[in-house]
C-alpha cells in the first residue's frame, strides 16, 4: 500500500500531465517545467508506483502508458479536478468580478432556445472575467467528460442526461408542423392524409436516419410519411423550409422563432413531447459559480420553468 503521507501532490499533477500527453517534452511545457525536471519526477513516480507507467512507443514517437497507468488516468484526473474545485472555491461568487470559463454541452436546438438568450444577456449579467463555450453533445462520452471536469453543464432532453448527474427540469416541449409562408397547399389545418403525402425534412441528431419520433407514432397508426431529407442540425431546417415546399415537424420553442418565414400547425395525431433539463456533476452541486450559471439559465428560459427536483 502506498503511504499517502509521503506523496508530493505536485508529483500527481505531473503524472496527470504525463498521462495526458504521453510525452515528457509536451508534459514539461504544459507544466511550465524543464524536461529534465519532469524526467526526474517520472523516475520518482515509477518508484512510487513500482511500475514503468510510460514506456517508449513502438513507433519511436512519444511514450505508451502501461496497464497500470491506464488504470490510474481517469480516477487521478477526476480526483485532481475535485481537489482543485475545493481549493479554488470561494465562499461566494460575483459574476461581475469573478474569473471563470464555463463549458456547456448542448444540441444546436438548445443553443438556439436556451443559449441565445443567455448570450444576449451575458454582457449585462457577467463581467469580463467570465467566458462561455457551447460544445456539441457526444452522448457516449458525456459521463466521462463530466467526471474529468471537461464539461460544467448539460442542456438536453431527459434521455440525454446520464444517471450519474444531478438535474433539474426546465420546461416541457411539444412538436408542431411547419411550412413556408405561401406554401402551395395553403394554410388549412393538416389532416393525416395530407401530412403523410407531403415531403418532409427530418432531424436525426445521430446522423443519417430517415425514421424518427413522428414515424414511430405514425407506424402505430398504420401510416407512413414521405421523408425526403435527413439533416443533423435543427437550426438548418427553418432555412430549408423557407426556400422549398418541404414540411417539417419541430419543437415549438425552436420553430416559433421563425414565424416571419414559416406557418405553424398542430399535428393531426397525438404525439408525445419531451422535457428539457439542465444537468451537472454532483461534486459541483454547491459550487457558487455553477449555481449562478444554472439559476441564470433557468431564469432566462422562455416559459414553463419547473422547480428544482434533483435526482
C-alpha positions as CSV (number, residue, x, y, z in Angstrom):
1,X,0.0,0.0,0.0
2,X,1.2,3.5,-0.9
3,X,1.8,5.8,2.1
4,X,-0.1,8.9,1.2
5,X,1.6,11.0,3.8
6,X,4.8,10.7,1.8
7,X,3.4,11.8,-1.5
8,X,4.2,15.2,-3.0
9,X,1.0,16.4,-4.6
10,X,3.0,18.0,-7.4
11,X,4.1,14.6,-8.4
12,X,0.5,13.6,-9.0
13,X,-0.1,16.8,-11.0
14,X,2.9,15.9,-13.2
15,X,1.6,12.3,-13.6
16,X,-1.7,13.7,-14.8
17,X,0.1,15.8,-17.4
18,X,2.4,12.9,-18.4
19,X,-0.5,10.5,-18.9
20,X,-2.5,13.1,-20.9
21,X,0.4,13.9,-23.2
22,X,2.3,10.6,-23.3
23,X,5.3,12.8,-24.0
24,X,7.8,14.2,-21.5
25,X,8.6,17.3,-23.6
26,X,4.9,18.2,-24.0
27,X,4.1,17.5,-20.4
28,X,7.0,19.7,-19.3
29,X,5.6,22.6,-21.5
30,X,2.2,22.1,-20.1
31,X,3.5,22.2,-16.5
32,X,5.9,25.1,-17.2
33,X,8.8,23.0,-16.1
34,X,12.1,21.9,-17.8
35,X,12.3,18.5,-19.5
36,X,15.0,17.2,-17.0
37,X,12.8,18.2,-14.1
38,X,9.8,16.2,-15.5
39,X,12.0,13.3,-16.3
40,X,13.2,13.3,-12.7
41,X,9.6,13.4,-11.5
42,X,8.8,10.4,-13.8
43,X,11.6,8.4,-12.2
44,X,10.2,9.2,-8.7
45,X,6.7,8.2,-9.9
46,X,7.9,4.9,-11.3
47,X,9.5,4.2,-7.9
48,X,6.4,5.3,-6.0
49,X,4.0,3.1,-8.1
50,X,6.5,0.3,-8.7
51,X,5.6,0.4,-12.4
52,X,7.2,2.0,-15.5
53,X,4.0,3.9,-16.1
54,X,5.2,5.1,-19.5
55,X,7.4,3.1,-21.9
56,X,8.8,4.1,-25.3
57,X,6.2,3.8,-28.1
58,X,6.8,1.0,-30.7
59,X,6.9,3.6,-33.5
60,X,9.5,5.6,-31.7
61,X,7.3,8.6,-31.2
62,X,6.4,9.6,-27.7
63,X,5.5,7.0,-25.0
64,X,2.9,4.4,-24.3
65,X,1.1,4.1,-21.0
66,X,1.3,0.8,-19.2
67,X,-1.8,-1.0,-18.0
68,X,-1.3,0.5,-14.5
69,X,-1.0,4.0,-16.0
70,X,-4.3,3.5,-17.9
71,X,-5.9,2.3,-14.7
72,X,-4.8,5.5,-13.0
73,X,-5.6,8.0,-15.7
74,X,-9.3,8.8,-15.3
75,X,-9.6,8.5,-11.5
76,X,-6.4,10.5,-10.9
77,X,-7.6,13.3,-13.2
78,X,-11.1,13.3,-11.6
79,X,-9.5,13.4,-8.1
80,X,-7.3,16.4,-9.0
81,X,-10.2,18.3,-10.5
82,X,-12.2,17.7,-7.3
83,X,-9.3,18.9,-5.2
84,X,-8.9,21.9,-7.5
85,X,-12.5,22.8,-7.0
86,X,-12.2,22.5,-3.2
87,X,-9.1,24.6,-3.1
88,X,-10.2,27.3,-5.5
89,X,-13.8,27.6,-4.4
90,X,-14.7,30.9,-2.9
91,X,-17.5,31.3,-0.3
92,X,-19.4,33.4,-2.8
93,X,-19.4,34.2,-6.4
94,X,-19.7,37.6,-8.1
95,X,-20.3,37.2,-11.8
96,X,-19.3,40.8,-12.5
97,X,-15.8,40.4,-10.9
98,X,-15.2,36.7,-10.9
99,X,-13.0,34.7,-13.3
100,X,-14.3,31.5,-14.7
101,X,-14.6,29.6,-18.0
102,X,-17.9,27.7,-18.4
103,X,-18.3,24.8,-20.9
104,X,-21.9,23.8,-21.7
105,X,-22.8,20.7,-23.8
106,X,-25.9,21.3,-25.8
107,X,-27.6,20.5,-29.1
108,X,-28.0,23.3,-31.6
109,X,-31.7,23.3,-30.7
110,X,-30.8,24.0,-27.0
111,X,-28.2,26.7,-28.0
112,X,-30.9,28.4,-30.1
113,X,-33.6,28.2,-27.4
114,X,-31.6,28.4,-24.2
115,X,-28.1,29.5,-25.1
116,X,-29.1,32.5,-27.3
117,X,-31.0,34.4,-24.5
118,X,-28.0,33.7,-22.2
119,X,-25.5,35.1,-24.8
120,X,-27.7,38.2,-25.4
121,X,-27.8,39.0,-21.7
122,X,-24.2,38.0,-21.0
123,X,-22.8,41.5,-21.2
124,X,-25.3,42.7,-18.6
125,X,-25.0,39.7,-16.3
126,X,-21.3,38.8,-16.4
127,X,-18.1,40.7,-16.2
128,X,-15.0,40.4,-18.5
129,X,-13.6,37.6,-16.4
130,X,-16.3,35.1,-17.4
131,X,-16.2,33.1,-20.6
132,X,-18.9,30.8,-22.0
133,X,-18.4,27.9,-24.5
134,X,-21.0,25.7,-26.1
135,X,-19.9,22.3,-27.4
136,X,-21.8,19.5,-29.1
137,X,-23.3,16.7,-27.1
138,X,-21.3,13.4,-27.5
139,X,-23.7,11.1,-25.8
140,X,-21.3,8.2,-25.4
141,X,-18.7,10.2,-23.6
142,X,-20.8,12.6,-21.6
143,X,-20.5,11.0,-18.2
144,X,-16.7,10.5,-18.6
145,X,-16.2,14.1,-19.7
146,X,-18.2,15.4,-16.7
147,X,-16.1,13.1,-14.5
148,X,-12.9,14.6,-15.9
149,X,-14.2,18.1,-15.3
150,X,-14.3,19.0,-19.0
151,X,-18.0,20.0,-19.0
152,X,-19.8,22.2,-16.5
153,X,-23.4,21.9,-17.6
154,X,-25.5,19.9,-19.9
155,X,-28.6,21.2,-21.6
156,X,-30.6,18.4,-23.1
157,X,-33.6,16.1,-23.0
158,X,-34.2,13.7,-20.2
159,X,-32.9,10.8,-22.3
160,X,-29.6,12.6,-22.8
161,X,-28.9,13.1,-19.0
162,X,-26.6,10.4,-17.7
163,X,-27.9,8.8,-14.4
164,X,-24.7,9.9,-12.6
165,X,-25.6,13.6,-12.9
166,X,-27.9,15.8,-10.9
167,X,-30.6,17.6,-12.9
168,X,-33.5,20.0,-13.0
169,X,-36.3,20.1,-15.5
170,X,-36.5,23.5,-17.2
171,X,-39.6,23.0,-19.4
172,X,-41.8,20.6,-21.3
173,X,-41.8,20.8,-25.1
174,X,-44.3,19.8,-27.8
175,X,-44.0,19.3,-31.5
176,X,-45.7,21.3,-34.3
177,X,-45.7,21.0,-38.1
178,X,-44.2,23.9,-40.1
179,X,-44.2,25.0,-43.8
180,X,-43.1,28.1,-45.6
181,X,-45.3,31.1,-45.9
182,X,-47.0,31.0,-49.3
183,X,-46.8,27.2,-49.5
184,X,-48.9,25.8,-52.4
185,X,-51.0,23.7,-50.0
186,X,-52.4,26.8,-48.4
187,X,-52.9,27.4,-44.7
188,X,-55.6,24.8,-43.9
189,X,-55.0,22.6,-40.9
190,X,-53.2,19.4,-41.6
191,X,-55.2,16.2,-41.7
192,X,-53.4,12.8,-41.5
193,X,-53.6,12.2,-45.3
194,X,-52.1,15.5,-46.3
195,X,-49.4,15.2,-43.6
196,X,-48.3,11.8,-44.8
197,X,-48.5,12.8,-48.5
198,X,-46.2,15.8,-48.2
199,X,-42.4,15.5,-48.4
200,X,-40.7,16.0,-45.0
201,X,-37.3,17.1,-43.7
202,X,-36.3,15.1,-40.6
203,X,-33.8,15.9,-38.0
204,X,-31.6,13.0,-37.0
205,X,-29.2,14.1,-34.3
206,X,-27.2,10.9,-34.5
207,X,-27.0,11.4,-38.3
208,X,-28.3,9.6,-41.4
209,X,-31.6,8.2,-40.1
210,X,-34.9,8.7,-42.0
211,X,-37.0,7.3,-39.2
212,X,-37.8,9.4,-36.1
213,X,-40.2,10.0,-33.2
214,X,-43.1,11.1,-35.6
215,X,-42.6,7.9,-37.7
216,X,-43.0,5.8,-34.6
217,X,-46.3,7.5,-33.9
218,X,-47.4,7.1,-37.5
219,X,-46.4,3.4,-37.5
220,X,-48.6,2.8,-34.5
221,X,-51.5,4.3,-36.6
222,X,-50.6,2.1,-39.6
223,X,-49.4,5.1,-41.6
224,X,-46.1,6.3,-43.1
225,X,-44.9,9.8,-44.3
226,X,-42.5,10.7,-47.1
227,X,-39.2,11.7,-45.7
228,X,-37.1,13.4,-48.4
229,X,-34.2,14.7,-46.4
230,X,-32.4,13.9,-43.2
231,X,-30.2,16.5,-41.5
232,X,-28.3,16.5,-38.3
233,X,-29.0,20.1,-37.1
234,X,-32.3,21.6,-36.1
235,X,-31.4,25.1,-36.9
236,X,-30.8,24.2,-40.6
237,X,-34.4,23.2,-41.1
238,X,-36.1,26.6,-41.0
239,X,-33.7,27.8,-43.7
240,X,-34.7,24.8,-45.9
241,X,-38.4,25.3,-45.3
242,X,-38.2,29.0,-46.2
243,X,-36.8,28.1,-49.6
244,X,-38.7,24.9,-50.5
245,X,-42.1,23.2,-50.4
246,X,-40.9,20.7,-47.8
247,X,-42.6,20.5,-44.4
248,X,-41.1,19.5,-41.1
249,X,-42.1,18.6,-37.5
250,X,-40.1,20.5,-35.0
251,X,-40.1,21.6,-31.3
252,X,-42.4,24.6,-30.8
253,X,-39.9,26.8,-29.0
254,X,-37.4,26.5,-31.8
255,X,-39.5,26.9,-34.9
256,X,-41.7,29.7,-33.2
257,X,-38.6,32.0,-33.6
258,X,-39.1,31.8,-37.4
259,X,-42.7,32.7,-37.7
260,X,-41.9,35.6,-40.0
261,X,-40.9,33.0,-42.6
262,X,-42.9,29.9,-41.7
263,X,-46.5,29.0,-40.7
264,X,-47.1,26.6,-37.8
265,X,-49.8,23.9,-37.4
266,X,-50.9,21.4,-34.8
267,X,-50.2,17.8,-35.7
268,X,-53.1,15.7,-37.0
269,X,-52.3,13.0,-34.4
270,X,-51.4,12.7,-30.8
271,X,-47.6,12.9,-30.3
272,X,-45.5,12.7,-27.2
273,X,-43.3,15.7,-26.5
274,X,-40.2,15.8,-24.3
275,X,-38.7,17.7,-21.4
276,X,-35.6,19.8,-21.4
277,X,-33.2,19.6,-18.5
278,X,-30.1,21.2,-17.1
279,X,-27.6,18.7,-15.6
280,X,-24.3,18.8,-13.7
281,X,-21.8,16.7,-11.8
282,X,-22.7,16.1,-8.1
283,X,-19.4,17.4,-6.9
284,X,-20.3,20.8,-8.4
285,X,-23.7,21.0,-6.9
286,X,-22.7,23.6,-4.3
287,X,-20.1,25.4,-6.5
288,X,-21.3,29.1,-6.3
289,X,-20.3,29.8,-9.9
290,X,-22.2,26.9,-11.3
291,X,-25.2,27.6,-9.1
292,X,-25.2,31.1,-10.6
293,X,-25.0,29.7,-14.1
294,X,-27.8,27.2,-13.5
295,X,-30.1,29.7,-12.0
296,X,-29.3,32.2,-14.8
297,X,-30.2,29.7,-17.5
298,X,-33.4,28.8,-15.7
299,X,-34.4,32.5,-15.2
300,X,-33.9,33.2,-18.9
301,X,-35.7,30.1,-20.2
302,X,-38.9,31.0,-22.0
303,X,-42.0,29.7,-20.2
304,X,-42.8,26.6,-18.1
305,X,-39.9,26.8,-15.7
306,X,-40.2,23.9,-13.3
307,X,-38.9,23.8,-9.7
308,X,-35.7,22.1,-8.8
309,X,-36.3,18.4,-8.2
310,X,-32.9,16.8,-8.0
311,X,-32.0,13.2,-8.6
